[in-house]
């Protein structure tokens, strides 16, 4: 009912576009009626396809007059969580999208690696459920393979940072083993290009150690330097900001809603059907797209606005 009320309020306010970063498995009669009224009133509704990673677009995105939006990553690949299906119209950036949050509640990770007298910051991410390090902490790194219990038994990490490779066992198990061994922090290096984020606890609790991730090549280089007898230190910090990176089709949807707003500003007379057609016709095709995982492709603001200007 709240969704229908929100749409109806938008119609009453004579808005041009309604952006809906929400969805569910079905729609109610009131929701369908509100969406139909919006279309008749010239209001374009844009909605998220959903984050379950299943071949079924959620509602209200799946309704015929709504523009369903999926998510892609920085490499123009479909995000694992992005739902798809025949109703999907277009996709937009939806992985690690920098978003505003209440002041001071955002968190960014900072990792600096020191080898001898040379120090430099490296790309990093952190995990929900890890101890925050608002004041920088510097400590020696100790390589512990994949972070299995038997590997920790072979090294001394008490009071130090454990350097662990991603793979074979869960992050939470690696960190638990590090805690039991007395490590004060954990640096995990990826086993694939790039960085990932995630949660270490399911109940919202906070672990007593800081946990950061660095890139695969950086971690491998550090291990090589250690094998050559060099001591390596890491400085870890959790930086409080006004922004945070989020994943979701909810992040992708506002991208498309903004493009629709530009199109309507360029040509107020566009109907909902015209807006949807133009978005799909001007999108950058992506693939493989055998099951419409990408819809018509990546939304293209410039091409869509130019087409809107020419539409009659």
C-alpha angles and dihedrals in degrees: 000000000000091000092052090047091052093051092047090050089053091051091051090051090051094233120172099222138019116205115203118189092182141080149166144197094267143011130237125230089248091053093049091048092051092049091050091049090050091053092050090049092053094252115140115217118206119188141177118258092219140259105248095098091233131133093251126090113225126233139296086020090062094058112110099245096042122094106234115209128200130191134247132183132235090278092056091250123136111264111246091238097048114113119221143181142130093306095058109115107181142338133232139180109300108153123090092348111176107237135178118253134178108300114281095005097098120096131207126182126233124191123176120186121206122196112178106314095337119096132176140162119248132198111273148162134199136217135243110248094034122119112266117237104204091164113053115258123200124197144149117276119229120194112230104174111228093346097252119158093248090053092053088052089065098054139046112240098153108138091000139094118266118222109208134179119231115244149074097032132046122272089240091055092050091050093045090054090050092051091050089051091054100252115158094205142011129218113191120193119208125247092215135040117288133015135285136202130212148141125277096194131043098204099053094255122144123236120225094242135068114242124196135169127219130185124281098246093048092051093047091050091051091051090051091050091050091049088055090057099260121140113231127197131191129207112206128194138167107213119208112225142161091245138060137185117245136184126215148091081264086070093048096049097067090054090061093040089056091052090050089052090053090049092051091047088054094046117014092184095067115123122221090253091052092050092052093046093049093048091052096043094050098042121114107250115238132183168357081303104172095140097033091262089155101033107213090334141257114351112251112205098190095047092044093052093046090051090047091055091055097044120106 
